[in-house]
Amino acid sequence: MKYGILIYQVPAMTDRTVFAEDYDFADFSFLGIGKGKRYLDTLKAELVKLDYPVSVVKDDTRADLEEIISRQYDFVICAPGLQKKIILKDKLPQIFFIDSLDYHNSLISKIISNIKNDVL
């Protein structure tokens, strides 16, 4: 079994991101609210449907990269806007960046392809 994590917040230097989880993982979808939950649920369902031995979880560390590294995930999926914010790229496992269109519309084909080609 391979394990991955979806990072959806900017690594915090202050407590500015305290409400990001409330919006990205709300149980409804309106004007971008709930997009993280919808994306992750769609990805998990497709991985089960394809019978891939892969599990992806929501980041519960508020983007604490040291904690994520210590958990030894096989891959990391980053929400849009984190390309230049993730500073420990050399210490992280395989990193996949989602573009805005795919994230906001829950289009998972690129990530599924990346997982199939680079993780399995």
N, C-alpha and C positions, 0 to 999 in steps of 0.2 A: 504494500500500500504506500502510495506517495501522498505527501501532505503539503498543502499550500495555504497561503494567507492572502486575503484581499485588504490592502492598505487603502483607505479612502480619505484619510485626514493628512494634513500637512504636519510633518514633525514639529511639535510645538516648542517654541522657545519661551512663550508665555502661555497663559491660559486662554488664548483667543479662540481655540477650537472646541471649547467645552460643549457647545450646542450642535456640533456637526453631526454627531450620531443621531440626535433627535430628528434631524431633517433627512439625512441619507437613509435611515433605516426605520422610518415611520411606516405604519401599516397601510397607508394609502398613497396614491400617486397624484400629485397636482403641482404643476409648474416646477418640476424637478424634485419635489419632495418625495422621498421614498425610492429614489433611483438606485441607490446602493443595494437596498433590500431586494428590489425587483431584479437587478442584474445578478446578484449572488444566487437568488432562488432559481433563476433561469439557468445559470451555469451548473448548479448542483443537479437540477433535474436532467439536464442533457448528459452530464457525466454518468448518472445512474442509468439513463436510457441506453447509452453506448457501452455500459458495463465496464467502464474504465476503473481501475483500482486507484482512484484519486479522491481525496477529500479536501475541500477548500472551506476555510472558516473566515469569519469576519474578524478583522483586527480588533482586539480588545485591550491593546496596550497604549492607545492614543498615539500611535506611530512612534513608539519608543524602539528605535532600531536596535539598540543593544539587547533589549529583551527579545525582540524578534530573532536576532542572530542566535541568542542562547537557546531558543526553542528548536533550532535546527530543522526548519522547514526545507522541503525539497525545492520549492519555488515560491516566488512572491509576485502577486498581481497588484499593480498600482493604478489607482483611478487617475483620470485626466488632471493635469496640472502638477504632477509630482516628478516629472522627468528631471527637473533641475533642483528639486528639493531633497532628493534622496542622496545623501553625501557619502554613505558607506557602501557604495556599490561593489567595491572589491571584496568586502566581507560578507555580502549577502549571497544567497544561492542564485539560481537562474531568476532573472527579473523580466516580467512582461508588463509593458505599459499599454493601457487601454486608451484609445482616442475618444474624444468627446462624443462623436456621433454614435459609436458603438455603446458607450456607457449609458448615455441618456435614452437610447432606444433598446437597450438590453440585447444587442447583437453580439453573440458569443462565438461566432464561427472562427474568427482569428485566434482567440484564446484557446479554443478547442484544438485548432490546428497546431498552435505552439505547444500545448501540453502533449499532444500526440507525437509531435516530431522531436521535442527537446527534453521531455520529462520521462515519457514511457520508454 
